[in-house]
Amino acid sequence: MMMVSEVAALRQLQKQELIDFFEEYIKIGAAGKKSLSIRVYGSQHLKEMASDKDEVPSPSVEIEDIVGFRKAQPLHGSFRGCGQPKL
């Protein structure tokens, strides 16, 4: 039943509503754009997790240079040298 109501809602969606959503929440520099970063540690990295737990992150950080930010992240090392996706 839920899928049927979702499909019905999607059918009523207007093109301008989709564009407005993109402009507000997805586009670079959008006022409502948010992101979440999560760290996951395996059992072999408990020491790193313990030391990182002591760090108190600031509640919010604005990233000015997205390409530089991605390259600086250890989990994105496999993407170095590859083309960056267009946002």
HTML snippet that shows the backbone in 3Dmol.js (N, CA, C, O; Angstrom):
<script src="https://3Dmol.org/build/3Dmol-min.js"></script>
<div id="view" style="width:600px;height:400px;position:relative"></div>
<script>
const pdb = `
ATOM      1  N   MET A   1       0.822  -1.200   0.000  1.00  0.00           N
ATOM      2  CA  MET A   1       0.000   0.000   0.000  1.00  0.00           C
ATOM      3  C   MET A   1       0.863   1.261   0.000  1.00  0.00           C
ATOM      4  O   MET A   1       0.552   2.228  -0.695  1.00  0.00           O
ATOM      5  N   MET A   2       1.959   1.252   0.786  1.00  0.00           N
ATOM      6  CA  MET A   2       2.800   2.439   0.873  1.00  0.00           C
ATOM      7  C   MET A   2       3.422   2.771  -0.482  1.00  0.00           C
ATOM      8  O   MET A   2       3.512   3.942  -0.850  1.00  0.00           O
ATOM      9  N   MET A   3       3.857   1.745  -1.232  1.00  0.00           N
ATOM     10  CA  MET A   3       4.481   1.989  -2.526  1.00  0.00           C
ATOM     11  C   MET A   3       3.475   2.625  -3.486  1.00  0.00           C
ATOM     12  O   MET A   3       3.836   3.496  -4.278  1.00  0.00           O
ATOM     13  N   VAL A   4       2.242   2.200  -3.418  1.00  0.00           N
ATOM     14  CA  VAL A   4       1.209   2.754  -4.290  1.00  0.00           C
ATOM     15  C   VAL A   4       1.027   4.245  -4.002  1.00  0.00           C
ATOM     16  O   VAL A   4       0.914   5.048  -4.929  1.00  0.00           O
ATOM     17  N   SER A   5       0.997   4.615  -2.720  1.00  0.00           N
ATOM     18  CA  SER A   5       0.824   6.031  -2.385  1.00  0.00           C
ATOM     19  C   SER A   5       2.058   6.852  -2.772  1.00  0.00           C
ATOM     20  O   SER A   5       1.931   8.015  -3.157  1.00  0.00           O
ATOM     21  N   GLU A   6       3.256   6.249  -2.672  1.00  0.00           N
ATOM     22  CA  GLU A   6       4.471   6.952  -3.097  1.00  0.00           C
ATOM     23  C   GLU A   6       4.459   7.182  -4.601  1.00  0.00           C
ATOM     24  O   GLU A   6       4.819   8.261  -5.071  1.00  0.00           O
ATOM     25  N   VAL A   7       4.049   6.180  -5.346  1.00  0.00           N
ATOM     26  CA  VAL A   7       3.971   6.315  -6.801  1.00  0.00           C
ATOM     27  C   VAL A   7       2.952   7.396  -7.164  1.00  0.00           C
ATOM     28  O   VAL A   7       3.191   8.204  -8.061  1.00  0.00           O
ATOM     29  N   ALA A   8       1.834   7.406  -6.475  1.00  0.00           N
ATOM     30  CA  ALA A   8       0.813   8.428  -6.742  1.00  0.00           C
ATOM     31  C   ALA A   8       1.359   9.825  -6.450  1.00  0.00           C
ATOM     32  O   ALA A   8       1.110  10.762  -7.208  1.00  0.00           O
ATOM     33  N   ALA A   9       2.094   9.962  -5.363  1.00  0.00           N
ATOM     34  CA  ALA A   9       2.685  11.264  -5.021  1.00  0.00           C
ATOM     35  C   ALA A   9       3.713  11.680  -6.066  1.00  0.00           C
ATOM     36  O   ALA A   9       3.776  12.852  -6.437  1.00  0.00           O
ATOM     37  N   LEU A  10       4.514  10.740  -6.541  1.00  0.00           N
ATOM     38  CA  LEU A  10       5.516  11.056  -7.564  1.00  0.00           C
ATOM     39  C   LEU A  10       4.859  11.471  -8.878  1.00  0.00           C
ATOM     40  O   LEU A  10       5.378  12.330  -9.590  1.00  0.00           O
ATOM     41  N   ARG A  11       3.740  10.874  -9.191  1.00  0.00           N
ATOM     42  CA  ARG A  11       3.039  11.241 -10.428  1.00  0.00           C
ATOM     43  C   ARG A  11       2.489  12.662 -10.370  1.00  0.00           C
ATOM     44  O   ARG A  11       2.323  13.307 -11.405  1.00  0.00           O
ATOM     45  N   GLN A  12       2.208  13.148  -9.171  1.00  0.00           N
ATOM     46  CA  GLN A  12       1.689  14.507  -9.019  1.00  0.00           C
ATOM     47  C   GLN A  12       2.802  15.548  -8.980  1.00  0.00           C
ATOM     48  O   GLN A  12       2.531  16.746  -9.061  1.00  0.00           O
ATOM     49  N   LEU A  13       4.032  15.111  -8.857  1.00  0.00           N
ATOM     50  CA  LEU A  13       5.175  16.017  -8.768  1.00  0.00           C
ATOM     51  C   LEU A  13       5.339  16.795 -10.075  1.00  0.00           C
ATOM     52  O   LEU A  13       5.332  16.218 -11.162  1.00  0.00           O
ATOM     53  N   GLN A  14       5.482  18.084  -9.950  1.00  0.00           N
ATOM     54  CA  GLN A  14       5.661  18.950 -11.109  1.00  0.00           C
ATOM     55  C   GLN A  14       7.150  19.197 -11.356  1.00  0.00           C
ATOM     56  O   GLN A  14       7.956  19.149 -10.427  1.00  0.00           O
ATOM     57  N   LYS A  15       7.501  19.457 -12.600  1.00  0.00           N
ATOM     58  CA  LYS A  15       8.891  19.713 -12.968  1.00  0.00           C
ATOM     59  C   LYS A  15       9.470  20.873 -12.151  1.00  0.00           C
ATOM     60  O   LYS A  15      10.602  20.784 -11.676  1.00  0.00           O
ATOM     61  N   GLN A  16       8.722  21.938 -11.985  1.00  0.00           N
ATOM     62  CA  GLN A  16       9.218  23.102 -11.247  1.00  0.00           C
ATOM     63  C   GLN A  16       9.483  22.763  -9.782  1.00  0.00           C
ATOM     64  O   GLN A  16      10.409  23.309  -9.182  1.00  0.00           O
ATOM     65  N   GLU A  17       8.684  21.869  -9.198  1.00  0.00           N
ATOM     66  CA  GLU A  17       8.912  21.445  -7.813  1.00  0.00           C
ATOM     67  C   GLU A  17      10.252  20.726  -7.684  1.00  0.00           C
ATOM     68  O   GLU A  17      10.980  20.927  -6.712  1.00  0.00           O
ATOM     69  N   LEU A  18      10.571  19.896  -8.658  1.00  0.00           N
ATOM     70  CA  LEU A  18      11.850  19.186  -8.663  1.00  0.00           C
ATOM     71  C   LEU A  18      13.007  20.169  -8.828  1.00  0.00           C
ATOM     72  O   LEU A  18      14.025  20.050  -8.147  1.00  0.00           O
ATOM     73  N   ILE A  19      12.855  21.122  -9.716  1.00  0.00           N
ATOM     74  CA  ILE A  19      13.891  22.144  -9.914  1.00  0.00           C
ATOM     75  C   ILE A  19      14.078  22.967  -8.642  1.00  0.00           C
ATOM     76  O   ILE A  19      15.209  23.245  -8.242  1.00  0.00           O
ATOM     77  N   ASP A  20      12.979  23.353  -8.010  1.00  0.00           N
ATOM     78  CA  ASP A  20      13.064  24.121  -6.761  1.00  0.00           C
ATOM     79  C   ASP A  20      13.774  23.330  -5.667  1.00  0.00           C
ATOM     80  O   ASP A  20      14.584  23.885  -4.925  1.00  0.00           O
ATOM     81  N   PHE A  21      13.474  22.037  -5.566  1.00  0.00           N
ATOM     82  CA  PHE A  21      14.135  21.187  -4.571  1.00  0.00           C
ATOM     83  C   PHE A  21      15.636  21.141  -4.832  1.00  0.00           C
ATOM     84  O   PHE A  21      16.435  21.276  -3.906  1.00  0.00           O
ATOM     85  N   PHE A  22      16.017  20.950  -6.093  1.00  0.00           N
ATOM     86  CA  PHE A  22      17.432  20.923  -6.455  1.00  0.00           C
ATOM     87  C   PHE A  22      18.111  22.234  -6.076  1.00  0.00           C
ATOM     88  O   PHE A  22      19.184  22.234  -5.473  1.00  0.00           O
ATOM     89  N   GLU A  23      17.485  23.344  -6.431  1.00  0.00           N
ATOM     90  CA  GLU A  23      18.056  24.664  -6.144  1.00  0.00           C
ATOM     91  C   GLU A  23      18.222  24.896  -4.640  1.00  0.00           C
ATOM     92  O   GLU A  23      19.192  25.526  -4.218  1.00  0.00           O
ATOM     93  N   GLU A  24      17.295  24.397  -3.837  1.00  0.00           N
ATOM     94  CA  GLU A  24      17.303  24.650  -2.394  1.00  0.00           C
ATOM     95  C   GLU A  24      18.220  23.705  -1.615  1.00  0.00           C
ATOM     96  O   GLU A  24      18.839  24.123  -0.636  1.00  0.00           O
ATOM     97  N   TYR A  25      18.320  22.429  -2.035  1.00  0.00           N
ATOM     98  CA  TYR A  25      18.996  21.433  -1.203  1.00  0.00           C
ATOM     99  C   TYR A  25      20.198  20.731  -1.828  1.00  0.00           C
ATOM    100  O   TYR A  25      20.996  20.151  -1.092  1.00  0.00           O
ATOM    101  N   ILE A  26      20.364  20.755  -3.129  1.00  0.00           N
ATOM    102  CA  ILE A  26      21.408  19.949  -3.766  1.00  0.00           C
ATOM    103  C   ILE A  26      22.489  20.789  -4.432  1.00  0.00           C
ATOM    104  O   ILE A  26      23.673  20.479  -4.305  1.00  0.00           O
ATOM    105  N   LYS A  27      22.113  21.822  -5.124  1.00  0.00           N
ATOM    106  CA  LYS A  27      23.040  22.661  -5.885  1.00  0.00           C
ATOM    107  C   LYS A  27      24.145  23.232  -4.985  1.00  0.00           C
ATOM    108  O   LYS A  27      23.904  23.545  -3.819  1.00  0.00           O
ATOM    109  N   ILE A  28      25.354  23.364  -5.538  1.00  0.00           N
ATOM    110  CA  ILE A  28      26.462  23.965  -4.793  1.00  0.00           C
ATOM    111  C   ILE A  28      26.055  25.363  -4.354  1.00  0.00           C
ATOM    112  O   ILE A  28      25.572  26.163  -5.155  1.00  0.00           O
ATOM    113  N   GLY A  29      26.255  25.645  -3.079  1.00  0.00           N
ATOM    114  CA  GLY A  29      25.906  26.945  -2.531  1.00  0.00           C
ATOM    115  C   GLY A  29      24.447  27.079  -2.118  1.00  0.00           C
ATOM    116  O   GLY A  29      24.020  28.154  -1.696  1.00  0.00           O
ATOM    117  N   ALA A  30      23.678  26.001  -2.234  1.00  0.00           N
ATOM    118  CA  ALA A  30      22.265  26.056  -1.862  1.00  0.00           C
ATOM    119  C   ALA A  30      22.113  26.339  -0.374  1.00  0.00           C
ATOM    120  O   ALA A  30      22.870  25.825   0.449  1.00  0.00           O
ATOM    121  N   ALA A  31      21.132  27.157  -0.041  1.00  0.00           N
ATOM    122  CA  ALA A  31      20.924  27.573   1.352  1.00  0.00           C
ATOM    123  C   ALA A  31      20.612  26.394   2.268  1.00  0.00           C
ATOM    124  O   ALA A  31      21.041  26.384   3.422  1.00  0.00           O
ATOM    125  N   GLY A  32      19.887  25.417   1.783  1.00  0.00           N
ATOM    126  CA  GLY A  32      19.482  24.293   2.628  1.00  0.00           C
ATOM    127  C   GLY A  32      20.356  23.064   2.504  1.00  0.00           C
ATOM    128  O   GLY A  32      20.023  22.012   3.050  1.00  0.00           O
ATOM    129  N   LYS A  33      21.477  23.177   1.792  1.00  0.00           N
ATOM    130  CA  LYS A  33      22.334  22.007   1.573  1.00  0.00           C
ATOM    131  C   LYS A  33      23.014  21.598   2.874  1.00  0.00           C
ATOM    132  O   LYS A  33      23.578  22.437   3.576  1.00  0.00           O
ATOM    133  N   LYS A  34      22.961  20.323   3.189  1.00  0.00           N
ATOM    134  CA  LYS A  34      23.577  19.768   4.389  1.00  0.00           C
ATOM    135  C   LYS A  34      24.332  18.500   4.013  1.00  0.00           C
ATOM    136  O   LYS A  34      24.041  17.867   2.998  1.00  0.00           O
ATOM    137  N   SER A  35      25.296  18.142   4.837  1.00  0.00           N
ATOM    138  CA  SER A  35      25.989  16.874   4.628  1.00  0.00           C
ATOM    139  C   SER A  35      26.342  16.286   5.979  1.00  0.00           C
ATOM    140  O   SER A  35      26.358  16.982   6.994  1.00  0.00           O
ATOM    141  N   LEU A  36      26.621  15.005   5.974  1.00  0.00           N
ATOM    142  CA  LEU A  36      26.949  14.282   7.189  1.00  0.00           C
ATOM    143  C   LEU A  36      28.170  13.428   6.912  1.00  0.00           C
ATOM    144  O   LEU A  36      28.248  12.756   5.884  1.00  0.00           O
ATOM    145  N   SER A  37      29.110  13.455   7.821  1.00  0.00           N
ATOM    146  CA  SER A  37      30.313  12.642   7.694  1.00  0.00           C
ATOM    147  C   SER A  37      30.378  11.694   8.885  1.00  0.00           C
ATOM    148  O   SER A  37      30.221  12.113  10.031  1.00  0.00           O
ATOM    149  N   ILE A  38      30.609  10.428   8.611  1.00  0.00           N
ATOM    150  CA  ILE A  38      30.649   9.412   9.659  1.00  0.00           C
ATOM    151  C   ILE A  38      31.935   8.617   9.529  1.00  0.00           C
ATOM    152  O   ILE A  38      32.355   8.268   8.426  1.00  0.00           O
ATOM    153  N   ARG A  39      32.555   8.336  10.663  1.00  0.00           N
ATOM    154  CA  ARG A  39      33.746   7.488  10.683  1.00  0.00           C
ATOM    155  C   ARG A  39      33.356   6.109  11.195  1.00  0.00           C
ATOM    156  O   ARG A  39      32.634   5.986  12.184  1.00  0.00           O
ATOM    157  N   VAL A  40      33.834   5.079  10.520  1.00  0.00           N
ATOM    158  CA  VAL A  40      33.585   3.699  10.931  1.00  0.00           C
ATOM    159  C   VAL A  40      34.933   3.045  11.158  1.00  0.00           C
ATOM    160  O   VAL A  40      35.813   3.109  10.300  1.00  0.00           O
ATOM    161  N   TYR A  41      35.096   2.417  12.307  1.00  0.00           N
ATOM    162  CA  TYR A  41      36.355   1.773  12.661  1.00  0.00           C
ATOM    163  C   TYR A  41      36.155   0.271  12.752  1.00  0.00           C
ATOM    164  O   TYR A  41      35.162  -0.196  13.310  1.00  0.00           O
ATOM    165  N   GLY A  42      37.098  -0.486  12.201  1.00  0.00           N
ATOM    166  CA  GLY A  42      37.092  -1.933  12.338  1.00  0.00           C
ATOM    167  C   GLY A  42      37.725  -2.337  13.660  1.00  0.00           C
ATOM    168  O   GLY A  42      38.346  -1.518  14.337  1.00  0.00           O
ATOM    169  N   SER A  43      37.567  -3.586  14.019  1.00  0.00           N
ATOM    170  CA  SER A  43      38.086  -4.065  15.306  1.00  0.00           C
ATOM    171  C   SER A  43      39.609  -3.979  15.385  1.00  0.00           C
ATOM    172  O   SER A  43      40.166  -3.981  16.482  1.00  0.00           O
ATOM    173  N   GLN A  44      40.286  -3.903  14.250  1.00  0.00           N
ATOM    174  CA  GLN A  44      41.748  -3.802  14.255  1.00  0.00           C
ATOM    175  C   GLN A  44      42.221  -2.361  14.454  1.00  0.00           C
ATOM    176  O   GLN A  44      43.425  -2.115  14.517  1.00  0.00           O
ATOM    177  N   HIS A  45      41.307  -1.424  14.552  1.00  0.00           N
ATOM    178  CA  HIS A  45      41.673  -0.013  14.679  1.00  0.00           C
ATOM    179  C   HIS A  45      41.079   0.625  15.936  1.00  0.00           C
ATOM    180  O   HIS A  45      40.707   1.799  15.925  1.00  0.00           O
ATOM    181  N   LEU A  46      40.994  -0.143  17.005  1.00  0.00           N
ATOM    182  CA  LEU A  46      40.389   0.362  18.237  1.00  0.00           C
ATOM    183  C   LEU A  46      41.203   1.484  18.864  1.00  0.00           C
ATOM    184  O   LEU A  46      40.634   2.382  19.485  1.00  0.00           O
ATOM    185  N   LYS A  47      42.536   1.451  18.714  1.00  0.00           N
ATOM    186  CA  LYS A  47      43.374   2.518  19.278  1.00  0.00           C
ATOM    187  C   LYS A  47      43.072   3.854  18.595  1.00  0.00           C
ATOM    188  O   LYS A  47      42.948   4.882  19.261  1.00  0.00           O
ATOM    189  N   GLU A  48      42.957   3.834  17.271  1.00  0.00           N
ATOM    190  CA  GLU A  48      42.643   5.060  16.545  1.00  0.00           C
ATOM    191  C   GLU A  48      41.265   5.590  16.952  1.00  0.00           C
ATOM    192  O   GLU A  48      41.068   6.796  17.098  1.00  0.00           O
ATOM    193  N   MET A  49      40.322   4.668  17.132  1.00  0.00           N
ATOM    194  CA  MET A  49      38.984   5.082  17.527  1.00  0.00           C
ATOM    195  C   MET A  49      39.016   5.749  18.900  1.00  0.00           C
ATOM    196  O   MET A  49      38.374   6.777  19.114  1.00  0.00           O
ATOM    197  N   ALA A  50      39.763   5.162  19.821  1.00  0.00           N
ATOM    198  CA  ALA A  50      39.847   5.724  21.174  1.00  0.00           C
ATOM    199  C   ALA A  50      40.463   7.118  21.148  1.00  0.00           C
ATOM    200  O   ALA A  50      39.987   8.017  21.841  1.00  0.00           O
ATOM    201  N   SER A  51      41.522   7.308  20.351  1.00  0.00           N
ATOM    202  CA  SER A  51      42.159   8.627  20.303  1.00  0.00           C
ATOM    203  C   SER A  51      41.267   9.645  19.590  1.00  0.00           C
ATOM    204  O   SER A  51      41.239  10.812  19.980  1.00  0.00           O
ATOM    205  N   ASP A  52      40.549   9.228  18.565  1.00  0.00           N
ATOM    206  CA  ASP A  52      39.651  10.140  17.857  1.00  0.00           C
ATOM    207  C   ASP A  52      38.435  10.506  18.703  1.00  0.00           C
ATOM    208  O   ASP A  52      37.862  11.583  18.533  1.00  0.00           O
ATOM    209  N   LYS A  53      38.041   9.623  19.607  1.00  0.00           N
ATOM    210  CA  LYS A  53      36.894   9.888  20.473  1.00  0.00           C
ATOM    211  C   LYS A  53      37.147  11.078  21.387  1.00  0.00           C
ATOM    212  O   LYS A  53      36.219  11.800  21.750  1.00  0.00           O
ATOM    213  N   ASP A  54      38.414  11.278  21.759  1.00  0.00           N
ATOM    214  CA  ASP A  54      38.762  12.372  22.656  1.00  0.00           C
ATOM    215  C   ASP A  54      38.689  13.736  21.971  1.00  0.00           C
ATOM    216  O   ASP A  54      38.563  14.761  22.641  1.00  0.00           O
ATOM    217  N   GLU A  55      38.766  13.752  20.650  1.00  0.00           N
ATOM    218  CA  GLU A  55      38.663  15.009  19.909  1.00  0.00           C
ATOM    219  C   GLU A  55      37.214  15.482  19.926  1.00  0.00           C
ATOM    220  O   GLU A  55      36.291  14.701  19.698  1.00  0.00           O
ATOM    221  N   VAL A  56      37.032  16.741  20.193  1.00  0.00           N
ATOM    222  CA  VAL A  56      35.682  17.308  20.177  1.00  0.00           C
ATOM    223  C   VAL A  56      35.532  18.089  18.879  1.00  0.00           C
ATOM    224  O   VAL A  56      36.121  19.158  18.725  1.00  0.00           O
ATOM    225  N   PRO A  57      34.744  17.559  17.942  1.00  0.00           N
ATOM    226  CA  PRO A  57      34.583  18.264  16.668  1.00  0.00           C
ATOM    227  C   PRO A  57      33.713  19.504  16.832  1.00  0.00           C
ATOM    228  O   PRO A  57      32.834  19.558  17.692  1.00  0.00           O
ATOM    229  N   SER A  58      33.974  20.488  15.998  1.00  0.00           N
ATOM    230  CA  SER A  58      33.109  21.665  16.010  1.00  0.00           C
ATOM    231  C   SER A  58      31.765  21.246  15.414  1.00  0.00           C
ATOM    232  O   SER A  58      31.715  20.306  14.620  1.00  0.00           O
ATOM    233  N   PRO A  59      30.701  21.909  15.773  1.00  0.00           N
ATOM    234  CA  PRO A  59      29.388  21.481  15.291  1.00  0.00           C
ATOM    235  C   PRO A  59      29.216  21.593  13.775  1.00  0.00           C
ATOM    236  O   PRO A  59      28.438  20.847  13.180  1.00  0.00           O
ATOM    237  N   SER A  60      29.937  22.517  13.157  1.00  0.00           N
ATOM    238  CA  SER A  60      29.742  22.719  11.732  1.00  0.00           C
ATOM    239  C   SER A  60      31.010  23.272  11.099  1.00  0.00           C
ATOM    240  O   SER A  60      31.693  24.116  11.680  1.00  0.00           O
ATOM    241  N   VAL A  61      31.314  22.786   9.903  1.00  0.00           N
ATOM    242  CA  VAL A  61      32.473  23.274   9.161  1.00  0.00           C
ATOM    243  C   VAL A  61      32.029  23.549   7.730  1.00  0.00           C
ATOM    244  O   VAL A  61      31.459  22.678   7.073  1.00  0.00           O
ATOM    245  N   GLU A  62      32.289  24.748   7.253  1.00  0.00           N
ATOM    246  CA  GLU A  62      31.962  25.071   5.872  1.00  0.00           C
ATOM    247  C   GLU A  62      33.155  24.720   4.998  1.00  0.00           C
ATOM    248  O   GLU A  62      34.275  25.148   5.274  1.00  0.00           O
ATOM    249  N   ILE A  63      32.925  23.952   3.957  1.00  0.00           N
ATOM    250  CA  ILE A  63      33.978  23.526   3.045  1.00  0.00           C
ATOM    251  C   ILE A  63      33.915  24.409   1.806  1.00  0.00           C
ATOM    252  O   ILE A  63      32.930  24.399   1.069  1.00  0.00           O
ATOM    253  N   GLU A  64      34.977  25.170   1.591  1.00  0.00           N
ATOM    254  CA  GLU A  64      35.034  26.080   0.445  1.00  0.00           C
ATOM    255  C   GLU A  64      35.519  25.363  -0.818  1.00  0.00           C
ATOM    256  O   GLU A  64      35.015  25.620  -1.911  1.00  0.00           O
ATOM    257  N   ASP A  65      36.497  24.463  -0.668  1.00  0.00           N
ATOM    258  CA  ASP A  65      37.115  23.777  -1.807  1.00  0.00           C
ATOM    259  C   ASP A  65      36.774  22.289  -1.728  1.00  0.00           C
ATOM    260  O   ASP A  65      37.481  21.530  -1.065  1.00  0.00           O
ATOM    261  N   ILE A  66      35.699  21.864  -2.397  1.00  0.00           N
ATOM    262  CA  ILE A  66      35.229  20.485  -2.291  1.00  0.00           C
ATOM    263  C   ILE A  66      36.237  19.495  -2.859  1.00  0.00           C
ATOM    264  O   ILE A  66      36.419  18.417  -2.292  1.00  0.00           O
ATOM    265  N   VAL A  67      36.895  19.834  -3.963  1.00  0.00           N
ATOM    266  CA  VAL A  67      37.871  18.919  -4.558  1.00  0.00           C
ATOM    267  C   VAL A  67      39.053  18.733  -3.614  1.00  0.00           C
ATOM    268  O   VAL A  67      39.494  17.605  -3.393  1.00  0.00           O
ATOM    269  N   GLY A  68      39.571  19.823  -3.057  1.00  0.00           N
ATOM    270  CA  GLY A  68      40.667  19.730  -2.094  1.00  0.00           C
ATOM    271  C   GLY A  68      40.261  18.964  -0.851  1.00  0.00           C
ATOM    272  O   GLY A  68      41.050  18.189  -0.312  1.00  0.00           O
ATOM    273  N   PHE A  69      39.032  19.175  -0.389  1.00  0.00           N
ATOM    274  CA  PHE A  69      38.531  18.458   0.783  1.00  0.00           C
ATOM    275  C   PHE A  69      38.495  16.960   0.523  1.00  0.00           C
ATOM    276  O   PHE A  69      38.949  16.169   1.349  1.00  0.00           O
ATOM    277  N   ARG A  70      37.955  16.573  -0.623  1.00  0.00           N
ATOM    278  CA  ARG A  70      37.870  15.141  -0.952  1.00  0.00           C
ATOM    279  C   ARG A  70      39.251  14.514  -1.044  1.00  0.00           C
ATOM    280  O   ARG A  70      39.464  13.404  -0.556  1.00  0.00           O
ATOM    281  N   LYS A  71      40.184  15.213  -1.661  1.00  0.00           N
ATOM    282  CA  LYS A  71      41.540  14.670  -1.794  1.00  0.00           C
ATOM    283  C   LYS A  71      42.236  14.547  -0.448  1.00  0.00           C
ATOM    284  O   LYS A  71      43.104  13.689  -0.283  1.00  0.00           O
ATOM    285  N   ALA A  72      41.876  15.381   0.516  1.00  0.00           N
ATOM    286  CA  ALA A  72      42.501  15.354   1.837  1.00  0.00           C
ATOM    287  C   ALA A  72      41.951  14.235   2.722  1.00  0.00           C
ATOM    288  O   ALA A  72      42.539  13.924   3.758  1.00  0.00           O
ATOM    289  N   GLN A  73      40.836  13.631   2.329  1.00  0.00           N
ATOM    290  CA  GLN A  73      40.222  12.592   3.150  1.00  0.00           C
ATOM    291  C   GLN A  73      40.874  11.240   2.875  1.00  0.00           C
ATOM    292  O   GLN A  73      41.047  10.866   1.715  1.00  0.00           O
ATOM    293  N   PRO A  74      41.240  10.500   3.929  1.00  0.00           N
ATOM    294  CA  PRO A  74      41.932   9.227   3.736  1.00  0.00           C
ATOM    295  C   PRO A  74      41.102   8.184   3.002  1.00  0.00           C
ATOM    296  O   PRO A  74      41.680   7.332   2.327  1.00  0.00           O
ATOM    297  N   LEU A  75      39.792   8.207   3.097  1.00  0.00           N
ATOM    298  CA  LEU A  75      38.970   7.196   2.443  1.00  0.00           C
ATOM    299  C   LEU A  75      38.815   7.439   0.948  1.00  0.00           C
ATOM    300  O   LEU A  75      38.375   6.550   0.218  1.00  0.00           O
ATOM    301  N   HIS A  76      39.169   8.628   0.490  1.00  0.00           N
ATOM    302  CA  HIS A  76      39.027   8.943  -0.925  1.00  0.00           C
ATOM    303  C   HIS A  76      40.340   8.796  -1.688  1.00  0.00           C
ATOM    304  O   HIS A  76      40.450   9.264  -2.822  1.00  0.00           O
ATOM    305  N   GLY A  77      41.329   8.155  -1.084  1.00  0.00           N
ATOM    306  CA  GLY A  77      42.626   8.012  -1.726  1.00  0.00           C
ATOM    307  C   GLY A  77      42.560   7.276  -3.048  1.00  0.00           C
ATOM    308  O   GLY A  77      43.352   7.554  -3.948  1.00  0.00           O
ATOM    309  N   SER A  78      41.627   6.339  -3.184  1.00  0.00           N
ATOM    310  CA  SER A  78      41.533   5.575  -4.422  1.00  0.00           C
ATOM    311  C   SER A  78      41.037   6.430  -5.580  1.00  0.00           C
ATOM    312  O   SER A  78      41.158   6.031  -6.738  1.00  0.00           O
ATOM    313  N   PHE A  79      40.481   7.599  -5.284  1.00  0.00           N
ATOM    314  CA  PHE A  79      39.988   8.476  -6.334  1.00  0.00           C
ATOM    315  C   PHE A  79      41.028   9.492  -6.794  1.00  0.00           C
ATOM    316  O   PHE A  79      40.788  10.223  -7.755  1.00  0.00           O
ATOM    317  N   ARG A  80      42.168   9.549  -6.132  1.00  0.00           N
ATOM    318  CA  ARG A  80      43.186  10.527  -6.531  1.00  0.00           C
ATOM    319  C   ARG A  80      43.636  10.242  -7.958  1.00  0.00           C
ATOM    320  O   ARG A  80      43.869   9.096  -8.340  1.00  0.00           O
ATOM    321  N   GLY A  81      43.747  11.282  -8.709  1.00  0.00           N
ATOM    322  CA  GLY A  81      44.183  11.133 -10.088  1.00  0.00           C
ATOM    323  C   GLY A  81      43.032  10.910 -11.052  1.00  0.00           C
ATOM    324  O   GLY A  81      43.204  11.038 -12.264  1.00  0.00           O
ATOM    325  N   CYS A  82      41.868  10.582 -10.531  1.00  0.00           N
ATOM    326  CA  CYS A  82      40.701  10.386 -11.390  1.00  0.00           C
ATOM    327  C   CYS A  82      39.952  11.703 -11.519  1.00  0.00           C
ATOM    328  O   CYS A  82      40.103  12.602 -10.692  1.00  0.00           O
ATOM    329  N   GLY A  83      39.168  11.802 -12.537  1.00  0.00           N
ATOM    330  CA  GLY A  83      38.363  13.005 -12.710  1.00  0.00           C
ATOM    331  C   GLY A  83      37.342  13.139 -11.597  1.00  0.00           C
ATOM    332  O   GLY A  83      36.764  12.145 -11.156  1.00  0.00           O
ATOM    333  N   GLN A  84      37.122  14.336 -11.152  1.00  0.00           N
ATOM    334  CA  GLN A  84      36.133  14.585 -10.108  1.00  0.00           C
ATOM    335  C   GLN A  84      34.763  14.735 -10.765  1.00  0.00           C
ATOM    336  O   GLN A  84      34.652  15.319 -11.843  1.00  0.00           O
ATOM    337  N   PRO A  85      33.725  14.213 -10.122  1.00  0.00           N
ATOM    338  CA  PRO A  85      32.390  14.360 -10.703  1.00  0.00           C
ATOM    339  C   PRO A  85      31.939  15.816 -10.677  1.00  0.00           C
ATOM    340  O   PRO A  85      32.291  16.570  -9.769  1.00  0.00           O
ATOM    341  N   LYS A  86      31.171  16.195 -11.663  1.00  0.00           N
ATOM    342  CA  LYS A  86      30.626  17.553 -11.714  1.00  0.00           C
ATOM    343  C   LYS A  86      29.452  17.635 -10.753  1.00  0.00           C
ATOM    344  O   LYS A  86      28.604  16.744 -10.713  1.00  0.00           O
ATOM    345  N   LEU A  87      29.411  18.718  -9.978  1.00  0.00           N
ATOM    346  CA  LEU A  87      28.312  18.896  -9.026  1.00  0.00           C
ATOM    347  C   LEU A  87      27.335  19.922  -9.526  1.00  0.00           C
ATOM    348  O   LEU A  87      26.341  20.206  -8.857  1.00  0.00           O
TER     349      LEU A  87
END
`;
const viewer = $3Dmol.createViewer("view");
viewer.addModel(pdb, "pdb");
viewer.setStyle({}, {cartoon: {color: "spectrum"}});
viewer.zoomTo();
viewer.render();
</script>
